[in-house]
């Protein structure tokens, strides 16, 4: 055993603050990825809705393109 390890035997075990920082990083990464997935889904639905709007406009159904069809 080296002199440094003998002087500080708890240096090899991670401290509570480093474990907390690691957990915080992991939680941040998970939230960031979830928001990225939701953002992609939102853009997909936005494009899909605009394509439907263009299809109705091209079909001459202008009453349904700006208001809800009842």
PDB file of N, CA, C and O in Angstrom:
ATOM      1  N   UNK A   1       0.848  -1.160   0.000  1.00  0.00           N
ATOM      2  CA  UNK A   1       0.000   0.000   0.000  1.00  0.00           C
ATOM      3  C   UNK A   1       0.904   1.236   0.000  1.00  0.00           C
ATOM      4  O   UNK A   1       1.878   1.283   0.751  1.00  0.00           O
ATOM      5  N   UNK A   2       0.598   2.220  -0.819  1.00  0.00           N
ATOM      6  CA  UNK A   2       1.443   3.407  -0.910  1.00  0.00           C
ATOM      7  C   UNK A   2       1.176   4.332   0.277  1.00  0.00           C
ATOM      8  O   UNK A   2       0.201   4.176   1.012  1.00  0.00           O
ATOM      9  N   UNK A   3       2.074   5.294   0.434  1.00  0.00           N
ATOM     10  CA  UNK A   3       1.940   6.226   1.556  1.00  0.00           C
ATOM     11  C   UNK A   3       0.695   7.103   1.414  1.00  0.00           C
ATOM     12  O   UNK A   3       0.056   7.454   2.406  1.00  0.00           O
ATOM     13  N   UNK A   4       0.360   7.453   0.169  1.00  0.00           N
ATOM     14  CA  UNK A   4      -0.826   8.313  -0.045  1.00  0.00           C
ATOM     15  C   UNK A   4      -2.103   7.567   0.348  1.00  0.00           C
ATOM     16  O   UNK A   4      -3.005   8.152   0.948  1.00  0.00           O
ATOM     17  N   UNK A   5      -2.180   6.277   0.012  1.00  0.00           N
ATOM     18  CA  UNK A   5      -3.358   5.505   0.368  1.00  0.00           C
ATOM     19  C   UNK A   5      -3.430   5.272   1.867  1.00  0.00           C
ATOM     20  O   UNK A   5      -4.523   5.208   2.430  1.00  0.00           O
ATOM     21  N   UNK A   6      -2.282   5.143   2.522  1.00  0.00           N
ATOM     22  CA  UNK A   6      -2.285   4.973   3.962  1.00  0.00           C
ATOM     23  C   UNK A   6      -2.710   6.253   4.665  1.00  0.00           C
ATOM     24  O   UNK A   6      -3.383   6.201   5.695  1.00  0.00           O
ATOM     25  N   UNK A   7      -2.323   7.403   4.117  1.00  0.00           N
ATOM     26  CA  UNK A   7      -2.655   8.677   4.744  1.00  0.00           C
ATOM     27  C   UNK A   7      -4.136   9.002   4.580  1.00  0.00           C
ATOM     28  O   UNK A   7      -4.735   9.613   5.465  1.00  0.00           O
ATOM     29  N   UNK A   8      -4.738   8.597   3.448  1.00  0.00           N
ATOM     30  CA  UNK A   8      -6.131   8.910   3.182  1.00  0.00           C
ATOM     31  C   UNK A   8      -6.840   7.649   2.699  1.00  0.00           C
ATOM     32  O   UNK A   8      -6.999   7.476   1.491  1.00  0.00           O
ATOM     33  N   UNK A   9      -7.270   6.770   3.587  1.00  0.00           N
ATOM     34  CA  UNK A   9      -7.854   5.492   3.172  1.00  0.00           C
ATOM     35  C   UNK A   9      -9.229   5.640   2.512  1.00  0.00           C
ATOM     36  O   UNK A   9      -9.657   4.720   1.816  1.00  0.00           O
ATOM     37  N   UNK A  10      -9.930   6.744   2.698  1.00  0.00           N
ATOM     38  CA  UNK A  10     -11.264   6.914   2.098  1.00  0.00           C
ATOM     39  C   UNK A  10     -11.199   7.571   0.732  1.00  0.00           C
ATOM     40  O   UNK A  10     -12.245   7.861   0.150  1.00  0.00           O
ATOM     41  N   UNK A  11     -10.015   7.816   0.199  1.00  0.00           N
ATOM     42  CA  UNK A  11      -9.887   8.490  -1.097  1.00  0.00           C
ATOM     43  C   UNK A  11     -10.391   7.622  -2.234  1.00  0.00           C
ATOM     44  O   UNK A  11     -10.787   8.153  -3.272  1.00  0.00           O
ATOM     45  N   UNK A  12     -10.391   6.310  -2.077  1.00  0.00           N
ATOM     46  CA  UNK A  12     -10.824   5.436  -3.165  1.00  0.00           C
ATOM     47  C   UNK A  12     -12.342   5.325  -3.250  1.00  0.00           C
ATOM     48  O   UNK A  12     -12.864   4.951  -4.300  1.00  0.00           O
ATOM     49  N   UNK A  13     -13.057   5.636  -2.187  1.00  0.00           N
ATOM     50  CA  UNK A  13     -14.514   5.566  -2.216  1.00  0.00           C
ATOM     51  C   UNK A  13     -15.066   6.919  -2.658  1.00  0.00           C
ATOM     52  O   UNK A  13     -14.601   7.962  -2.198  1.00  0.00           O
ATOM     53  N   UNK A  14     -16.055   6.900  -3.547  1.00  0.00           N
ATOM     54  CA  UNK A  14     -16.623   8.168  -4.008  1.00  0.00           C
ATOM     55  C   UNK A  14     -17.393   8.863  -2.886  1.00  0.00           C
ATOM     56  O   UNK A  14     -18.080   8.220  -2.092  1.00  0.00           O
ATOM     57  N   UNK A  15     -17.268  10.162  -2.840  1.00  0.00           N
ATOM     58  CA  UNK A  15     -17.967  10.911  -1.802  1.00  0.00           C
ATOM     59  C   UNK A  15     -19.429  11.099  -2.184  1.00  0.00           C
ATOM     60  O   UNK A  15     -19.818  10.867  -3.328  1.00  0.00           O
ATOM     61  N   UNK A  16     -20.216  11.515  -1.232  1.00  0.00           N
ATOM     62  CA  UNK A  16     -21.646  11.716  -1.472  1.00  0.00           C
ATOM     63  C   UNK A  16     -21.881  12.821  -2.490  1.00  0.00           C
ATOM     64  O   UNK A  16     -22.817  12.746  -3.286  1.00  0.00           O
ATOM     65  N   UNK A  17     -21.038  13.845  -2.469  1.00  0.00           N
ATOM     66  CA  UNK A  17     -21.237  14.945  -3.423  1.00  0.00           C
ATOM     67  C   UNK A  17     -20.940  14.506  -4.846  1.00  0.00           C
ATOM     68  O   UNK A  17     -21.627  14.938  -5.772  1.00  0.00           O
ATOM     69  N   UNK A  18     -19.935  13.658  -5.048  1.00  0.00           N
ATOM     70  CA  UNK A  18     -19.649  13.205  -6.413  1.00  0.00           C
ATOM     71  C   UNK A  18     -20.730  12.247  -6.902  1.00  0.00           C
ATOM     72  O   UNK A  18     -21.064  12.234  -8.087  1.00  0.00           O
ATOM     73  N   UNK A  19     -21.280  11.436  -5.977  1.00  0.00           N
ATOM     74  CA  UNK A  19     -22.397  10.567  -6.375  1.00  0.00           C
ATOM     75  C   UNK A  19     -23.618  11.397  -6.725  1.00  0.00           C
ATOM     76  O   UNK A  19     -24.337  11.085  -7.675  1.00  0.00           O
ATOM     77  N   UNK A  20     -23.855  12.457  -5.957  1.00  0.00           N
ATOM     78  CA  UNK A  20     -24.985  13.340  -6.244  1.00  0.00           C
ATOM     79  C   UNK A  20     -24.803  14.058  -7.568  1.00  0.00           C
ATOM     80  O   UNK A  20     -25.759  14.216  -8.327  1.00  0.00           O
ATOM     81  N   UNK A  21     -23.589  14.492  -7.851  1.00  0.00           N
ATOM     82  CA  UNK A  21     -23.318  15.172  -9.119  1.00  0.00           C
ATOM     83  C   UNK A  21     -23.514  14.219 -10.298  1.00  0.00           C
ATOM     84  O   UNK A  21     -24.046  14.595 -11.342  1.00  0.00           O
ATOM     85  N   UNK A  22     -23.068  12.963 -10.101  1.00  0.00           N
ATOM     86  CA  UNK A  22     -23.262  11.973 -11.161  1.00  0.00           C
ATOM     87  C   UNK A  22     -24.740  11.683 -11.389  1.00  0.00           C
ATOM     88  O   UNK A  22     -25.179  11.555 -12.532  1.00  0.00           O
ATOM     89  N   UNK A  23     -25.501  11.580 -10.320  1.00  0.00           N
ATOM     90  CA  UNK A  23     -26.943  11.335 -10.436  1.00  0.00           C
ATOM     91  C   UNK A  23     -27.633  12.521 -11.094  1.00  0.00           C
ATOM     92  O   UNK A  23     -28.552  12.346 -11.894  1.00  0.00           O
ATOM     93  N   UNK A  24     -27.190  13.729 -10.755  1.00  0.00           N
ATOM     94  CA  UNK A  24     -27.762  14.922 -11.364  1.00  0.00           C
ATOM     95  C   UNK A  24     -27.462  14.971 -12.853  1.00  0.00           C
ATOM     96  O   UNK A  24     -28.331  15.326 -13.649  1.00  0.00           O
ATOM     97  N   UNK A  25     -26.241  14.617 -13.237  1.00  0.00           N
ATOM     98  CA  UNK A  25     -25.881  14.582 -14.663  1.00  0.00           C
ATOM     99  C   UNK A  25     -26.738  13.569 -15.412  1.00  0.00           C
ATOM    100  O   UNK A  25     -27.227  13.836 -16.510  1.00  0.00           O
ATOM    101  N   UNK A  26     -26.911  12.394 -14.792  1.00  0.00           N
ATOM    102  CA  UNK A  26     -27.710  11.343 -15.435  1.00  0.00           C
ATOM    103  C   UNK A  26     -29.165  11.793 -15.594  1.00  0.00           C
ATOM    104  O   UNK A  26     -29.774  11.573 -16.642  1.00  0.00           O
ATOM    105  N   UNK A  27     -29.720  12.423 -14.555  1.00  0.00           N
ATOM    106  CA  UNK A  27     -31.102  12.909 -14.636  1.00  0.00           C
ATOM    107  C   UNK A  27     -31.233  13.995 -15.696  1.00  0.00           C
ATOM    108  O   UNK A  27     -32.205  14.022 -16.450  1.00  0.00           O
ATOM    109  N   UNK A  28     -30.249  14.891 -15.750  1.00  0.00           N
ATOM    110  CA  UNK A  28     -30.276  15.948 -16.762  1.00  0.00           C
ATOM    111  C   UNK A  28     -30.220  15.353 -18.168  1.00  0.00           C
ATOM    112  O   UNK A  28     -30.926  15.812 -19.065  1.00  0.00           O
ATOM    113  N   UNK A  29     -29.387  14.338 -18.360  1.00  0.00           N
ATOM    114  CA  UNK A  29     -29.273  13.705 -19.674  1.00  0.00           C
ATOM    115  C   UNK A  29     -30.586  13.036 -20.075  1.00  0.00           C
ATOM    116  O   UNK A  29     -30.990  13.107 -21.235  1.00  0.00           O
ATOM    117  N   UNK A  30     -31.249  12.389 -19.125  1.00  0.00           N
ATOM    118  CA  UNK A  30     -32.521  11.719 -19.415  1.00  0.00           C
ATOM    119  C   UNK A  30     -33.592  12.742 -19.784  1.00  0.00           C
ATOM    120  O   UNK A  30     -34.339  12.549 -20.743  1.00  0.00           O
ATOM    121  N   UNK A  31     -33.662  13.831 -19.017  1.00  0.00           N
ATOM    122  CA  UNK A  31     -34.654  14.872 -19.308  1.00  0.00           C
ATOM    123  C   UNK A  31     -34.371  15.511 -20.659  1.00  0.00           C
ATOM    124  O   UNK A  31     -35.298  15.767 -21.428  1.00  0.00           O
ATOM    125  N   UNK A  32     -33.100  15.771 -20.957  1.00  0.00           N
ATOM    126  CA  UNK A  32     -32.727  16.377 -22.240  1.00  0.00           C
ATOM    127  C   UNK A  32     -33.120  15.475 -23.402  1.00  0.00           C
ATOM    128  O   UNK A  32     -33.644  15.957 -24.406  1.00  0.00           O
ATOM    129  N   UNK A  33     -32.873  14.172 -23.280  1.00  0.00           N
ATOM    130  CA  UNK A  33     -33.238  13.245 -24.350  1.00  0.00           C
ATOM    131  C   UNK A  33     -34.749  13.127 -24.504  1.00  0.00           C
ATOM    132  O   UNK A  33     -35.253  13.025 -25.623  1.00  0.00           O
ATOM    133  N   UNK A  34     -35.474  13.140 -23.390  1.00  0.00           N
ATOM    134  CA  UNK A  34     -36.940  13.079 -23.468  1.00  0.00           C
ATOM    135  C   UNK A  34     -37.490  14.326 -24.160  1.00  0.00           C
ATOM    136  O   UNK A  34     -38.401  14.230 -24.982  1.00  0.00           O
ATOM    137  N   UNK A  35     -36.942  15.487 -23.832  1.00  0.00           N
ATOM    138  CA  UNK A  35     -37.392  16.714 -24.493  1.00  0.00           C
ATOM    139  C   UNK A  35     -37.037  16.707 -25.979  1.00  0.00           C
ATOM    140  O   UNK A  35     -37.791  17.238 -26.794  1.00  0.00           O
ATOM    141  N   UNK A  36     -35.918  16.121 -26.333  1.00  0.00           N
ATOM    142  CA  UNK A  36     -35.545  16.026 -27.749  1.00  0.00           C
ATOM    143  C   UNK A  36     -36.534  15.142 -28.505  1.00  0.00           C
ATOM    144  O   UNK A  36     -36.928  15.463 -29.626  1.00  0.00           O
ATOM    145  N   UNK A  37     -36.931  14.038 -27.895  1.00  0.00           N
ATOM    146  CA  UNK A  37     -37.911  13.151 -28.534  1.00  0.00           C
ATOM    147  C   UNK A  37     -39.252  13.866 -28.684  1.00  0.00           C
ATOM    148  O   UNK A  37     -39.888  13.770 -29.734  1.00  0.00           O
ATOM    149  N   UNK A  38     -39.686  14.578 -27.652  1.00  0.00           N
ATOM    150  CA  UNK A  38     -40.942  15.319 -27.742  1.00  0.00           C
ATOM    151  C   UNK A  38     -40.854  16.419 -28.796  1.00  0.00           C
ATOM    152  O   UNK A  38     -41.835  16.690 -29.488  1.00  0.00           O
ATOM    153  N   UNK A  39     -39.709  17.046 -28.923  1.00  0.00           N
ATOM    154  CA  UNK A  39     -39.528  18.075 -29.947  1.00  0.00           C
ATOM    155  C   UNK A  39     -39.637  17.509 -31.350  1.00  0.00           C
ATOM    156  O   UNK A  39     -40.250  18.123 -32.224  1.00  0.00           O
ATOM    157  N   UNK A  40     -39.051  16.345 -31.573  1.00  0.00           N
ATOM    158  CA  UNK A  40     -39.143  15.699 -32.885  1.00  0.00           C
ATOM    159  C   UNK A  40     -40.590  15.328 -33.185  1.00  0.00           C
ATOM    160  O   UNK A  40     -41.056  15.519 -34.307  1.00  0.00           O
ATOM    161  N   UNK A  41     -41.299  14.803 -32.201  1.00  0.00           N
ATOM    162  CA  UNK A  41     -42.706  14.448 -32.396  1.00  0.00           C
ATOM    163  C   UNK A  41     -43.533  15.694 -32.703  1.00  0.00           C
ATOM    164  O   UNK A  41     -44.423  15.645 -33.553  1.00  0.00           O
ATOM    165  N   UNK A  42     -43.259  16.805 -32.031  1.00  0.00           N
ATOM    166  CA  UNK A  42     -43.988  18.046 -32.281  1.00  0.00           C
ATOM    167  C   UNK A  42     -43.745  18.542 -33.698  1.00  0.00           C
ATOM    168  O   UNK A  42     -44.688  18.939 -34.382  1.00  0.00           O
ATOM    169  N   UNK A  43     -42.508  18.525 -34.144  1.00  0.00           N
ATOM    170  CA  UNK A  43     -42.199  18.981 -35.510  1.00  0.00           C
ATOM    171  C   UNK A  43     -42.879  18.075 -36.527  1.00  0.00           C
ATOM    172  O   UNK A  43     -43.389  18.557 -37.538  1.00  0.00           O
ATOM    173  N   UNK A  44     -42.894  16.760 -36.271  1.00  0.00           N
ATOM    174  CA  UNK A  44     -43.568  15.829 -37.176  1.00  0.00           C
ATOM    175  C   UNK A  44     -45.058  16.159 -37.279  1.00  0.00           C
ATOM    176  O   UNK A  44     -45.607  16.207 -38.380  1.00  0.00           O
ATOM    177  N   UNK A  45     -45.711  16.385 -36.143  1.00  0.00           N
ATOM    178  CA  UNK A  45     -47.139  16.706 -36.168  1.00  0.00           C
ATOM    179  C   UNK A  45     -47.398  18.060 -36.819  1.00  0.00           C
ATOM    180  O   UNK A  45     -48.415  18.244 -37.487  1.00  0.00           O
ATOM    181  N   UNK A  46     -46.498  18.993 -36.629  1.00  0.00           N
ATOM    182  CA  UNK A  46     -46.632  20.305 -37.259  1.00  0.00           C
ATOM    183  C   UNK A  46     -46.567  20.183 -38.775  1.00  0.00           C
ATOM    184  O   UNK A  46     -47.386  20.774 -39.478  1.00  0.00           O
ATOM    185  N   UNK A  47     -45.608  19.427 -39.282  1.00  0.00           N
ATOM    186  CA  UNK A  47     -45.473  19.224 -40.728  1.00  0.00           C
ATOM    187  C   UNK A  47     -46.678  18.465 -41.268  1.00  0.00           C
ATOM    188  O   UNK A  47     -47.193  18.806 -42.333  1.00  0.00           O
ATOM    189  N   UNK A  48     -47.130  17.453 -40.558  1.00  0.00           N
ATOM    190  CA  UNK A  48     -48.284  16.674 -40.989  1.00  0.00           C
ATOM    191  C   UNK A  48     -49.529  17.557 -41.066  1.00  0.00           C
ATOM    192  O   UNK A  48     -50.287  17.466 -42.032  1.00  0.00           O
ATOM    193  N   UNK A  49     -49.749  18.398 -40.077  1.00  0.00           N
ATOM    194  CA  UNK A  49     -50.899  19.303 -40.093  1.00  0.00           C
ATOM    195  C   UNK A  49     -50.822  20.304 -41.233  1.00  0.00           C
ATOM    196  O   UNK A  49     -51.840  20.614 -41.851  1.00  0.00           O
ATOM    197  N   UNK A  50     -49.649  20.808 -41.516  1.00  0.00           N
ATOM    198  CA  UNK A  50     -49.505  21.762 -42.619  1.00  0.00           C
ATOM    199  C   UNK A  50     -49.759  21.083 -43.962  1.00  0.00           C
ATOM    200  O   UNK A  50     -50.340  21.686 -44.864  1.00  0.00           O
ATOM    201  N   UNK A  51     -49.327  19.830 -44.096  1.00  0.00           N
ATOM    202  CA  UNK A  51     -49.606  19.097 -45.340  1.00  0.00           C
ATOM    203  C   UNK A  51     -51.101  18.863 -45.511  1.00  0.00           C
ATOM    204  O   UNK A  51     -51.615  18.960 -46.626  1.00  0.00           O
ATOM    205  N   UNK A  52     -51.805  18.558 -44.429  1.00  0.00           N
ATOM    206  CA  UNK A  52     -53.252  18.387 -44.515  1.00  0.00           C
ATOM    207  C   UNK A  52     -53.924  19.698 -44.893  1.00  0.00           C
ATOM    208  O   UNK A  52     -54.874  19.713 -45.676  1.00  0.00           O
ATOM    209  N   UNK A  53     -53.432  20.795 -44.335  1.00  0.00           N
ATOM    210  CA  UNK A  53     -53.961  22.116 -44.672  1.00  0.00           C
ATOM    211  C   UNK A  53     -53.760  22.403 -46.158  1.00  0.00           C
ATOM    212  O   UNK A  53     -54.675  22.894 -46.819  1.00  0.00           O
ATOM    213  N   UNK A  54     -52.590  22.106 -46.684  1.00  0.00           N
ATOM    214  CA  UNK A  54     -52.325  22.339 -48.098  1.00  0.00           C
ATOM    215  C   UNK A  54     -53.196  21.452 -48.981  1.00  0.00           C
ATOM    216  O   UNK A  54     -53.663  21.892 -50.031  1.00  0.00           O
ATOM    217  N   UNK A  55     -53.419  20.206 -48.562  1.00  0.00           N
ATOM    218  CA  UNK A  55     -54.274  19.295 -49.336  1.00  0.00           C
ATOM    219  C   UNK A  55     -55.705  19.821 -49.407  1.00  0.00           C
ATOM    220  O   UNK A  55     -56.325  19.790 -50.470  1.00  0.00           O
ATOM    221  N   UNK A  56     -56.230  20.299 -48.288  1.00  0.00           N
ATOM    222  CA  UNK A  56     -57.592  20.843 -48.286  1.00  0.00           C
ATOM    223  C   UNK A  56     -57.668  22.124 -49.107  1.00  0.00           C
ATOM    224  O   UNK A  56     -58.663  22.370 -49.788  1.00  0.00           O
ATOM    225  N   UNK A  57     -56.640  22.921 -49.045  1.00  0.00           N
ATOM    226  CA  UNK A  57     -56.610  24.161 -49.813  1.00  0.00           C
ATOM    227  C   UNK A  57     -56.567  23.855 -51.303  1.00  0.00           C
ATOM    228  O   UNK A  57     -57.236  24.524 -52.091  1.00  0.00           O
ATOM    229  N   UNK A  58     -55.784  22.848 -51.700  1.00  0.00           N
ATOM    230  CA  UNK A  58     -55.689  22.461 -53.105  1.00  0.00           C
ATOM    231  C   UNK A  58     -56.983  21.833 -53.600  1.00  0.00           C
ATOM    232  O   UNK A  58     -57.301  21.934 -54.785  1.00  0.00           O
ATOM    233  N   UNK A  59     -57.735  21.187 -52.715  1.00  0.00           N
ATOM    234  CA  UNK A  59     -58.994  20.553 -53.103  1.00  0.00           C
ATOM    235  C   UNK A  59     -60.116  21.573 -53.218  1.00  0.00           C
ATOM    236  O   UNK A  59     -61.213  21.228 -53.656  1.00  0.00           O
ATOM    237  N   UNK A  60     -59.869  22.815 -52.836  1.00  0.00           N
ATOM    238  CA  UNK A  60     -60.901  23.843 -52.922  1.00  0.00           C
ATOM    239  C   UNK A  60     -61.812  23.869 -51.726  1.00  0.00           C
ATOM    240  O   UNK A  60     -62.840  24.546 -51.757  1.00  0.00           O
ATOM    241  N   UNK A  61     -61.481  23.168 -50.689  1.00  0.00           N
ATOM    242  CA  UNK A  61     -62.295  23.123 -49.477  1.00  0.00           C
ATOM    243  C   UNK A  61     -61.818  24.231 -48.540  1.00  0.00           C
ATOM    244  O   UNK A  61     -61.251  23.958 -47.482  1.00  0.00           O
ATOM    245  N   UNK A  62     -62.050  25.476 -48.937  1.00  0.00           N
ATOM    246  CA  UNK A  62     -61.512  26.601 -48.183  1.00  0.00           C
ATOM    247  C   UNK A  62     -62.283  26.855 -46.891  1.00  0.00           C
ATOM    248  O   UNK A  62     -61.747  27.486 -45.979  1.00  0.00           O
ATOM    249  N   UNK A  63     -63.518  26.385 -46.788  1.00  0.00           N
ATOM    250  CA  UNK A  63     -64.261  26.615 -45.549  1.00  0.00           C
ATOM    251  C   UNK A  63     -63.678  25.811 -44.406  1.00  0.00           C
ATOM    252  O   UNK A  63     -63.777  26.220 -43.249  1.00  0.00           O
ATOM    253  N   UNK A  64     -63.078  24.684 -44.708  1.00  0.00           N
ATOM    254  CA  UNK A  64     -62.504  23.849 -43.661  1.00  0.00           C
ATOM    255  C   UNK A  64     -61.036  24.146 -43.417  1.00  0.00           C
ATOM    256  O   UNK A  64     -60.458  23.637 -42.457  1.00  0.00           O
ATOM    257  N   UNK A  65     -60.429  24.946 -44.254  1.00  0.00           N
ATOM    258  CA  UNK A  65     -58.994  25.149 -44.095  1.00  0.00           C
ATOM    259  C   UNK A  65     -58.685  26.174 -43.004  1.00  0.00           C
ATOM    260  O   UNK A  65     -57.605  26.133 -42.413  1.00  0.00           O
ATOM    261  N   UNK A  66     -59.609  27.089 -42.728  1.00  0.00           N
ATOM    262  CA  UNK A  66     -59.344  28.120 -41.737  1.00  0.00           C
ATOM    263  C   UNK A  66     -60.129  27.913 -40.444  1.00  0.00           C
ATOM    264  O   UNK A  66     -59.733  28.428 -39.398  1.00  0.00           O
ATOM    265  N   UNK A  67     -61.213  27.185 -40.494  1.00  0.00           N
ATOM    266  CA  UNK A  67     -62.011  26.918 -39.297  1.00  0.00           C
ATOM    267  C   UNK A  67     -62.251  25.429 -39.174  1.00  0.00           C
ATOM    268  O   UNK A  67     -61.915  24.658 -40.073  1.00  0.00           O
ATOM    269  N   UNK A  68     -62.827  25.034 -38.073  1.00  0.00           N
ATOM    270  CA  UNK A  68     -63.138  23.610 -37.900  1.00  0.00           C
ATOM    271  C   UNK A  68     -64.318  23.222 -38.753  1.00  0.00           C
ATOM    272  O   UNK A  68     -65.298  23.959 -38.866  1.00  0.00           O
ATOM    273  N   UNK A  69     -64.210  22.049 -39.355  1.00  0.00           N
ATOM    274  CA  UNK A  69     -65.336  21.515 -40.117  1.00  0.00           C
ATOM    275  C   UNK A  69     -66.326  20.879 -39.152  1.00  0.00           C
ATOM    276  O   UNK A  69     -65.939  20.076 -38.303  1.00  0.00           O
ATOM    277  N   UNK A  70     -67.554  21.219 -39.273  1.00  0.00           N
ATOM    278  CA  UNK A  70     -68.587  20.645 -38.409  1.00  0.00           C
ATOM    279  C   UNK A  70     -69.550  19.798 -39.199  1.00  0.00           C
ATOM    280  O   UNK A  70     -70.486  19.236 -38.632  1.00  0.00           O
TER     281      UNK A  70
END
